[in-house]
Amino acid sequence: MITVMAITRFATGIVTTGMTRTIAMMDGTTATRIKEREEEMVGLQGKVAIITGAARGIGRASAIEFAREGARVVIADVNEEGLAETEREAGSFSDVTYRVTDVSRAADVKALVDDTIDRFGKLDVLFNNAGVLTPASVVELDEDIWDRTININLKSVYLGCKYAIPHMLSNGGGSIINTGSVNSLVAEPFLPAYCASKGGILMLTKQVALDYAQQNIRVNCICPGWVDTPINNPHADMMGGVDKVLEGIADWQPMGRQGQPREIARVAVFLASDDSSFMTGSAVVADGGMTAK
């Protein structure tokens, strides 16, 4: 008879110790299985990740969750004040540093990746999360807003992949996560540039996944529904304000509430981890049931 501790991993990502239990065993099989399970519960320990759009919202929540799971994280955004706050929050869990980065500029993205390699010696995870949203009809939308939206939302994913993948190949593989949207799958009124960019992100995700599937680089796309993040504020204003949106949200997001940034961040943790090792080219929808209708 031996006594062991029951280890449970909850959806929160926290490993907890449960009640002791006694196991009768004739050989070492049970103990071996327990040891193997404990070894599997490494989260993101040992991994190095870049997260863009990390000054607030889903990016900040993801930096915190990645750090909780043991990853060393480089966060990027144009908002230095927001980055510093994210670094303070996430840095209590792991090694987190920030670099002010315009993800629409090749030189900035290359420098972000190069600095990460110089600091940590490798890159395991790239989370292309930066994004903007400006509502308007296609007739009313200014050309410079179109260009800005495409460059920040879509071009940034191309640039991130372009500069990260060679280092991932040298490291034996990696995981790339791109933030799409339900608008990667279905269109919505008054969001022409946003819908075009998010649809493009999903197709780029699938294309790059095909190119590198046999080289152990996985590429997946998270497609959130309406989440409580600042990017949605202009859209909410167009719809009559956040309170108005929440009054009617059950009509189009069946769970009847906003998603929370941490809920999307936990999906990103899963895709960054080895638990998703057989997934690539996938659209992972976390939308409160919006696209089920």
MARPA-841131 format. One record per residue (C-alpha): residue number from 0; x, y negated, z; residue in three letters. Coordinates in steps of 0.25 Angstrom, whole numbers, plus 5000, padded with zeros to 4 digits. Each point is the difference from the previous one (the first is absolute). Layout:
REM MARPA-841131
@num->NUM | east->X | north->Y | up->Z | residu->ALA $
...
***
This chain:
REM MARPA-841131
@num->0 | east->5000 | north->5000 | up->5000 | residu->MET $
@num->1 | east->5005 | north->4986 | up->4997 | residu->ILE $
@num->2 | east->4995 | north->4986 | up->5003 | residu->THR $
@num->3 | east->5000 | north->4990 | up->4989 | residu->VAL $
@num->4 | east->4994 | north->4986 | up->4998 | residu->MET $
@num->5 | east->4989 | north->4998 | up->4990 | residu->ALA $
@num->6 | east->5004 | north->4989 | up->4990 | residu->ILE $
@num->7 | east->4989 | north->4993 | up->4992 | residu->THR $
@num->8 | east->5001 | north->4990 | up->4989 | residu->ARG $
@num->9 | east->4988 | north->4991 | up->4999 | residu->PHE $
@num->10 | east->4996 | north->4991 | up->4988 | residu->ALA $
@num->11 | east->5006 | north->4988 | up->5007 | residu->THR $
@num->12 | east->5014 | north->5006 | up->4997 | residu->GLY $
@num->13 | east->5003 | north->5001 | up->5015 | residu->ILE $
@num->14 | east->5006 | north->5013 | up->5005 | residu->VAL $
@num->15 | east->4994 | north->5004 | up->5014 | residu->THR $
@num->16 | east->5003 | north->5011 | up->5010 | residu->THR $
@num->17 | east->4987 | north->5007 | up->5004 | residu->GLY $
@num->18 | east->4998 | north->5010 | up->5011 | residu->MET $
@num->19 | east->5010 | north->5012 | up->5003 | residu->THR $
@num->20 | east->4995 | north->5013 | up->4995 | residu->ARG $
@num->21 | east->5006 | north->5014 | up->5002 | residu->THR $
@num->22 | east->5002 | north->5009 | up->4988 | residu->ILE $
@num->23 | east->5002 | north->5015 | up->5000 | residu->ALA $
@num->24 | east->5010 | north->5004 | up->4989 | residu->MET $
@num->25 | east->5007 | north->5013 | up->4997 | residu->MET $
@num->26 | east->5010 | north->4993 | up->4991 | residu->ASP $
@num->27 | east->5005 | north->4986 | up->4996 | residu->GLY $
@num->28 | east->4990 | north->4998 | up->4989 | residu->THR $
@num->29 | east->4991 | north->4990 | up->5008 | residu->THR $
@num->30 | east->5012 | north->4992 | up->5006 | residu->ALA $
@num->31 | east->5006 | north->4999 | up->4986 | residu->THR $
@num->32 | east->4986 | north->4995 | up->4994 | residu->ARG $
@num->33 | east->4999 | north->4990 | up->5012 | residu->ILE $
@num->34 | east->5015 | north->4995 | up->4997 | residu->LYS $
@num->35 | east->4997 | north->4999 | up->4985 | residu->GLU $
@num->36 | east->4987 | north->4992 | up->5003 | residu->ARG $
@num->37 | east->5008 | north->4990 | up->5009 | residu->GLU $
@num->38 | east->5011 | north->4999 | up->4989 | residu->GLU $
@num->39 | east->4989 | north->4996 | up->4990 | residu->GLU $
@num->40 | east->4995 | north->4989 | up->5009 | residu->MET $
@num->41 | east->5011 | north->4990 | up->4996 | residu->VAL $
@num->42 | east->4991 | north->4989 | up->4994 | residu->GLY $
@num->43 | east->5009 | north->4991 | up->4992 | residu->LEU $
@num->44 | east->5012 | north->5002 | up->5009 | residu->GLN $
@num->45 | east->5013 | north->4998 | up->4992 | residu->GLY $
@num->46 | east->4993 | north->4994 | up->4988 | residu->LYS $
@num->47 | east->5003 | north->4986 | up->4995 | residu->VAL $
@num->48 | east->4988 | north->4992 | up->4994 | residu->ALA $
@num->49 | east->4998 | north->4987 | up->4993 | residu->ILE $
@num->50 | east->4986 | north->4993 | up->5002 | residu->ILE $
@num->51 | east->4996 | north->4988 | up->4992 | residu->THR $
@num->52 | east->4989 | north->4991 | up->5003 | residu->GLY $
@num->53 | east->5003 | north->5002 | up->5015 | residu->ALA $
@num->54 | east->4998 | north->4986 | up->5006 | residu->ALA $
@num->55 | east->4985 | north->5004 | up->5003 | residu->ARG $
@num->56 | east->4989 | north->5010 | up->4998 | residu->GLY $
@num->57 | east->5002 | north->5014 | up->4995 | residu->ILE $
@num->58 | east->5015 | north->4997 | up->4998 | residu->GLY $
@num->59 | east->5002 | north->4995 | up->5014 | residu->ARG $
@num->60 | east->4992 | north->5012 | up->5005 | residu->ALA $
@num->61 | east->5008 | north->5010 | up->4992 | residu->SER $
@num->62 | east->5013 | north->4994 | up->5005 | residu->ALA $
@num->63 | east->4995 | north->5003 | up->5014 | residu->ILE $
@num->64 | east->4996 | north->5014 | up->4997 | residu->GLU $
@num->65 | east->5012 | north->5003 | up->4992 | residu->PHE $
@num->66 | east->5009 | north->4996 | up->5012 | residu->ALA $
@num->67 | east->4991 | north->5007 | up->5010 | residu->ARG $
@num->68 | east->5003 | north->5013 | up->4992 | residu->GLU $
@num->69 | east->5015 | north->4997 | up->5000 | residu->GLY $
@num->70 | east->5003 | north->4994 | up->4987 | residu->ALA $
@num->71 | east->5010 | north->4989 | up->4998 | residu->ARG $
@num->72 | east->4993 | north->4989 | up->4993 | residu->VAL $
@num->73 | east->5003 | north->4988 | up->4991 | residu->VAL $
@num->74 | east->4988 | north->4991 | up->4998 | residu->ILE $
@num->75 | east->4999 | north->4990 | up->4989 | residu->ALA $
@num->76 | east->4991 | north->4988 | up->4997 | residu->ASP $
@num->77 | east->5000 | north->4985 | up->4996 | residu->VAL $
@num->78 | east->4994 | north->4997 | up->5014 | residu->ASN $
@num->79 | east->5013 | north->4999 | up->5009 | residu->GLU $
@num->80 | east->4992 | north->4996 | up->5012 | residu->GLU $
@num->81 | east->4990 | north->5012 | up->4998 | residu->GLY $
@num->82 | east->5012 | north->5009 | up->4998 | residu->LEU $
@num->83 | east->5007 | north->4996 | up->5013 | residu->ALA $
@num->84 | east->4987 | north->5003 | up->5008 | residu->GLU $
@num->85 | east->4999 | north->5014 | up->4993 | residu->THR $
@num->86 | east->5015 | north->5003 | up->5003 | residu->GLU $
@num->87 | east->4997 | north->4996 | up->5015 | residu->ARG $
@num->88 | east->4988 | north->5009 | up->5001 | residu->GLU $
@num->89 | east->5006 | north->5012 | up->4992 | residu->ALA $
@num->90 | east->5014 | north->4998 | up->5005 | residu->GLY $
@num->91 | east->4996 | north->5005 | up->5014 | residu->SER $
@num->92 | east->4999 | north->5014 | up->4994 | residu->PHE $
@num->93 | east->5011 | north->5002 | up->4990 | residu->SER $
@num->94 | east->5011 | north->4992 | up->4992 | residu->ASP $
@num->95 | east->4992 | north->4990 | up->4992 | residu->VAL $
@num->96 | east->5006 | north->4988 | up->4992 | residu->THR $
@num->97 | east->4994 | north->4990 | up->4990 | residu->TYR $
@num->98 | east->5004 | north->4994 | up->4987 | residu->ARG $
@num->99 | east->4992 | north->4988 | up->4994 | residu->VAL $
@num->100 | east->4997 | north->5005 | up->4986 | residu->THR $
@num->101 | east->4992 | north->4996 | up->4988 | residu->ASP $
@num->102 | east->4996 | north->5013 | up->4995 | residu->VAL $
@num->103 | east->4997 | north->4995 | up->4986 | residu->SER $
@num->104 | east->5014 | north->4996 | up->4998 | residu->ARG $
@num->105 | east->5010 | north->5011 | up->4995 | residu->ALA $
@num->106 | east->5012 | north->4994 | up->5007 | residu->ALA $
@num->107 | east->4993 | north->5000 | up->5013 | residu->ASP $
@num->108 | east->4995 | north->5014 | up->5000 | residu->VAL $
@num->109 | east->5013 | north->5005 | up->4996 | residu->LYS $
@num->110 | east->5007 | north->4993 | up->5011 | residu->ALA $
@num->111 | east->4989 | north->5006 | up->5010 | residu->LEU $
@num->112 | east->5004 | north->5014 | up->4996 | residu->VAL $
@num->113 | east->5015 | north->4997 | up->4999 | residu->ASP $
@num->114 | east->4999 | north->4994 | up->5014 | residu->ASP $
@num->115 | east->4993 | north->5012 | up->5005 | residu->THR $
@num->116 | east->5010 | north->5010 | up->4995 | residu->ILE $
@num->117 | east->5011 | north->4991 | up->5005 | residu->ASP $
@num->118 | east->4994 | north->5000 | up->5014 | residu->ARG $
@num->119 | east->4995 | north->5014 | up->5001 | residu->PHE $
@num->120 | east->5007 | north->5008 | up->4989 | residu->GLY $
@num->121 | east->4988 | north->5006 | up->4994 | residu->LYS $
@num->122 | east->4985 | north->4997 | up->4996 | residu->LEU $
@num->123 | east->4989 | north->5011 | up->5003 | residu->ASP $
@num->124 | east->4987 | north->4992 | up->4999 | residu->VAL $
@num->125 | east->4996 | north->4988 | up->4991 | residu->LEU $
@num->126 | east->4986 | north->4994 | up->5004 | residu->PHE $
@num->127 | east->4996 | north->4990 | up->4989 | residu->ASN $
@num->128 | east->4989 | north->4993 | up->5008 | residu->ASN $
@num->129 | east->5001 | north->4985 | up->4996 | residu->ALA $
@num->130 | east->4988 | north->4994 | up->4993 | residu->GLY $
@num->131 | east->4991 | north->4988 | up->4998 | residu->VAL $
@num->132 | east->4986 | north->4998 | up->4996 | residu->LEU $
@num->133 | east->4993 | north->4988 | up->4994 | residu->THR $
@num->134 | east->4985 | north->5001 | up->4996 | residu->PRO $
@num->135 | east->4995 | north->4994 | up->4987 | residu->ALA $
@num->136 | east->4994 | north->5004 | up->4987 | residu->SER $
@num->137 | east->5009 | north->5003 | up->4989 | residu->VAL $
@num->138 | east->4996 | north->4986 | up->4993 | residu->VAL $
@num->139 | east->5002 | north->4992 | up->5013 | residu->GLU $
@num->140 | east->5013 | north->5007 | up->5004 | residu->LEU $
@num->141 | east->5013 | north->4992 | up->4997 | residu->ASP $
@num->142 | east->5011 | north->5006 | up->4992 | residu->GLU $
@num->143 | east->5010 | north->4998 | up->5011 | residu->ASP $
@num->144 | east->4991 | north->5007 | up->5010 | residu->ILE $
@num->145 | east->4999 | north->5012 | up->4991 | residu->TRP $
@num->146 | east->5015 | north->5000 | up->4998 | residu->ASP $
@num->147 | east->5003 | north->4999 | up->5015 | residu->ARG $
@num->148 | east->4990 | north->5011 | up->5003 | residu->THR $
@num->149 | east->5006 | north->5009 | up->4990 | residu->ILE $
@num->150 | east->5014 | north->4997 | up->5004 | residu->ASN $
@num->151 | east->4998 | north->5002 | up->5015 | residu->ILE $
@num->152 | east->4991 | north->5012 | up->5000 | residu->ASN $
@num->153 | east->5004 | north->5008 | up->4988 | residu->LEU $
@num->154 | east->5014 | north->4995 | up->4995 | residu->LYS $
@num->155 | east->5005 | north->5001 | up->5014 | residu->SER $
@num->156 | east->4997 | north->5015 | up->5000 | residu->VAL $
@num->157 | east->5008 | north->5002 | up->4987 | residu->TYR $
@num->158 | east->5012 | north->4992 | up->5006 | residu->LEU $
@num->159 | east->4999 | north->5008 | up->5013 | residu->GLY $
@num->160 | east->5000 | north->5013 | up->4993 | residu->CYS $
@num->161 | east->5011 | north->4996 | up->4990 | residu->LYS $
@num->162 | east->5010 | north->4996 | up->5011 | residu->TYR $
@num->163 | east->4996 | north->5010 | up->5011 | residu->ALA $
@num->164 | east->5000 | north->5013 | up->4991 | residu->ILE $
@num->165 | east->5015 | north->5001 | up->4997 | residu->PRO $
@num->166 | east->5003 | north->5000 | up->5015 | residu->HIS $
@num->167 | east->4989 | north->5010 | up->5003 | residu->MET $
@num->168 | east->5006 | north->5009 | up->4989 | residu->LEU $
@num->169 | east->5013 | north->4999 | up->5006 | residu->SER $
@num->170 | east->4994 | north->5004 | up->5014 | residu->ASN $
@num->171 | east->4993 | north->5012 | up->4994 | residu->GLY $
@num->172 | east->4986 | north->4994 | up->4999 | residu->GLY $
@num->173 | east->4990 | north->4991 | up->5007 | residu->GLY $
@num->174 | east->4986 | north->4995 | up->5001 | residu->SER $
@num->175 | east->4994 | north->4987 | up->4993 | residu->ILE $
@num->176 | east->4987 | north->4995 | up->5005 | residu->ILE $
@num->177 | east->4992 | north->4989 | up->4993 | residu->ASN $
@num->178 | east->4989 | north->4992 | up->5005 | residu->THR $
@num->179 | east->4988 | north->5001 | up->4990 | residu->GLY $
@num->180 | east->4986 | north->4997 | up->5003 | residu->SER $
@num->181 | east->4986 | north->5006 | up->4997 | residu->VAL $
@num->182 | east->5002 | north->4990 | up->4989 | residu->ASN $
@num->183 | east->5010 | north->5010 | up->4994 | residu->SER $
@num->184 | east->4988 | north->5009 | up->4998 | residu->LEU $
@num->185 | east->4988 | north->4991 | up->4998 | residu->VAL $
@num->186 | east->4998 | north->4985 | up->4996 | residu->ALA $
@num->187 | east->4994 | north->4989 | up->5008 | residu->GLU $
@num->188 | east->4994 | north->4987 | up->4996 | residu->PRO $
@num->189 | east->5009 | north->4987 | up->5000 | residu->PHE $
@num->190 | east->5013 | north->5008 | up->5002 | residu->LEU $
@num->191 | east->5006 | north->5001 | up->4985 | residu->PRO $
@num->192 | east->5015 | north->4998 | up->5004 | residu->ALA $
@num->193 | east->4999 | north->5008 | up->5013 | residu->TYR $
@num->194 | east->4993 | north->5012 | up->4993 | residu->CYS $
@num->195 | east->5009 | north->5000 | up->4988 | residu->ALA $
@num->196 | east->5012 | north->5000 | up->5010 | residu->SER $
@num->197 | east->4995 | north->5011 | up->5009 | residu->LYS $
@num->198 | east->4995 | north->5009 | up->4988 | residu->GLY $
@num->199 | east->5014 | north->4998 | up->4995 | residu->GLY $
@num->200 | east->5007 | north->5004 | up->5013 | residu->ILE $
@num->201 | east->4992 | north->5014 | up->5000 | residu->LEU $
@num->202 | east->5004 | north->5003 | up->4986 | residu->MET $
@num->203 | east->5015 | north->4996 | up->5002 | residu->LEU $
@num->204 | east->4999 | north->5009 | up->5013 | residu->THR $
@num->205 | east->4996 | north->5012 | up->4991 | residu->LYS $
@num->206 | east->5010 | north->4997 | up->4989 | residu->GLN $
@num->207 | east->5012 | north->4998 | up->5009 | residu->VAL $
@num->208 | east->4996 | north->5013 | up->5008 | residu->ALA $
@num->209 | east->5000 | north->5008 | up->4987 | residu->LEU $
@num->210 | east->5014 | north->4995 | up->4997 | residu->ASP $
@num->211 | east->5006 | north->5004 | up->5013 | residu->TYR $
@num->212 | east->4992 | north->5011 | up->5005 | residu->ALA $
@num->213 | east->5011 | north->5011 | up->4998 | residu->GLN $
@num->214 | east->5010 | north->4991 | up->5007 | residu->GLN $
@num->215 | east->4993 | north->5000 | up->5014 | residu->ASN $
@num->216 | east->4995 | north->4985 | up->4999 | residu->ILE $
@num->217 | east->4985 | north->4999 | up->5003 | residu->ARG $
@num->218 | east->4992 | north->4988 | up->4996 | residu->VAL $
@num->219 | east->4986 | north->4998 | up->5005 | residu->ASN $
@num->220 | east->4990 | north->4989 | up->5001 | residu->CYS $
@num->221 | east->4991 | north->4996 | up->5012 | residu->ILE $
@num->222 | east->4987 | north->4994 | up->4996 | residu->CYS $
@num->223 | east->4993 | north->4993 | up->5011 | residu->PRO $
@num->224 | east->4986 | north->4994 | up->5001 | residu->GLY $
@num->225 | east->4997 | north->4988 | up->5007 | residu->TRP $
@num->226 | east->5010 | north->4998 | up->5011 | residu->VAL $
@num->227 | east->5001 | north->4989 | up->5011 | residu->ASP $
@num->228 | east->5012 | north->4993 | up->4994 | residu->THR $
@num->229 | east->5003 | north->4986 | up->4996 | residu->PRO $
@num->230 | east->5001 | north->5004 | up->4985 | residu->ILE $
@num->231 | east->4985 | north->5001 | up->5000 | residu->ASN $
@num->232 | east->4997 | north->4986 | up->5005 | residu->ASN $
@num->233 | east->4999 | north->4993 | up->4987 | residu->PRO $
@num->234 | east->4990 | north->5011 | up->4995 | residu->HIS $
@num->235 | east->4992 | north->4999 | up->5013 | residu->ALA $
@num->236 | east->4999 | north->4985 | up->4998 | residu->ASP $
@num->237 | east->4994 | north->5002 | up->4986 | residu->MET $
@num->238 | east->4990 | north->5010 | up->5006 | residu->MET $
@num->239 | east->4995 | north->4990 | up->5011 | residu->GLY $
@num->240 | east->5011 | north->5003 | up->5011 | residu->GLY $
@num->241 | east->5004 | north->5011 | up->5008 | residu->VAL $
@num->242 | east->4988 | north->5001 | up->5009 | residu->ASP $
@num->243 | east->4991 | north->5001 | up->4987 | residu->LYS $
@num->244 | east->5009 | north->5011 | up->4995 | residu->VAL $
@num->245 | east->4999 | north->5008 | up->5013 | residu->LEU $
@num->246 | east->4985 | north->4998 | up->5000 | residu->GLU $
@num->247 | east->4998 | north->5008 | up->4987 | residu->GLY $
@num->248 | east->5012 | north->5009 | up->5000 | residu->ILE $
@num->249 | east->4992 | north->5012 | up->5003 | residu->ALA $
@num->250 | east->4994 | north->4998 | up->4986 | residu->ASP $
@num->251 | east->5013 | north->5003 | up->4993 | residu->TRP $
@num->252 | east->5009 | north->5006 | up->5010 | residu->GLN $
@num->253 | east->4992 | north->5011 | up->5006 | residu->PRO $
@num->254 | east->5008 | north->5001 | up->5013 | residu->MET $
@num->255 | east->4994 | north->4986 | up->5003 | residu->GLY $
@num->256 | east->5013 | north->4993 | up->5005 | residu->ARG $
@num->257 | east->5013 | north->4995 | up->4995 | residu->GLN $
@num->258 | east->5012 | north->5009 | up->5000 | residu->GLY $
@num->259 | east->5011 | north->4996 | up->5009 | residu->GLN $
@num->260 | east->5015 | north->4998 | up->4995 | residu->PRO $
@num->261 | east->5005 | north->5011 | up->5009 | residu->ARG $
@num->262 | east->4990 | north->5010 | up->4994 | residu->GLU $
@num->263 | east->5007 | north->4998 | up->4986 | residu->ILE $
@num->264 | east->5014 | north->4999 | up->5007 | residu->ALA $
@num->265 | east->4997 | north->5015 | up->5005 | residu->ARG $
@num->266 | east->4997 | north->5004 | up->4986 | residu->VAL $
@num->267 | east->5014 | north->4994 | up->4996 | residu->ALA $
@num->268 | east->5007 | north->5007 | up->5011 | residu->VAL $
@num->269 | east->4994 | north->5013 | up->4995 | residu->PHE $
@num->270 | east->5005 | north->4997 | up->4986 | residu->LEU $
@num->271 | east->5013 | north->4996 | up->5004 | residu->ALA $
@num->272 | east->5002 | north->5013 | up->5009 | residu->SER $
@num->273 | east->5003 | north->5014 | up->4995 | residu->ASP $
@num->274 | east->4986 | north->5004 | up->5004 | residu->ASP $
@num->275 | east->4996 | north->4995 | up->4986 | residu->SER $
@num->276 | east->5011 | north->5008 | up->4993 | residu->SER $
@num->277 | east->4991 | north->5006 | up->4989 | residu->PHE $
@num->278 | east->4993 | north->4986 | up->4997 | residu->MET $
@num->279 | east->5004 | north->4992 | up->4988 | residu->THR $
@num->280 | east->4993 | north->4991 | up->4990 | residu->GLY $
@num->281 | east->4988 | north->5000 | up->5009 | residu->SER $
@num->282 | east->4990 | north->4989 | up->5003 | residu->ALA $
@num->283 | east->4997 | north->5001 | up->5015 | residu->VAL $
@num->284 | east->4987 | north->4993 | up->5003 | residu->VAL $
@num->285 | east->4997 | north->4994 | up->5013 | residu->ALA $
@num->286 | east->4988 | north->4992 | up->4998 | residu->ASP $
@num->287 | east->4989 | north->5003 | up->5010 | residu->GLY $
@num->288 | east->4993 | north->5007 | up->4990 | residu->GLY $
@num->289 | east->4999 | north->4988 | up->4990 | residu->MET $
@num->290 | east->5003 | north->5008 | up->4987 | residu->THR $
@num->291 | east->4992 | north->5012 | up->5005 | residu->ALA $
@num->292 | east->4987 | north->4993 | up->4995 | residu->LYS $
***
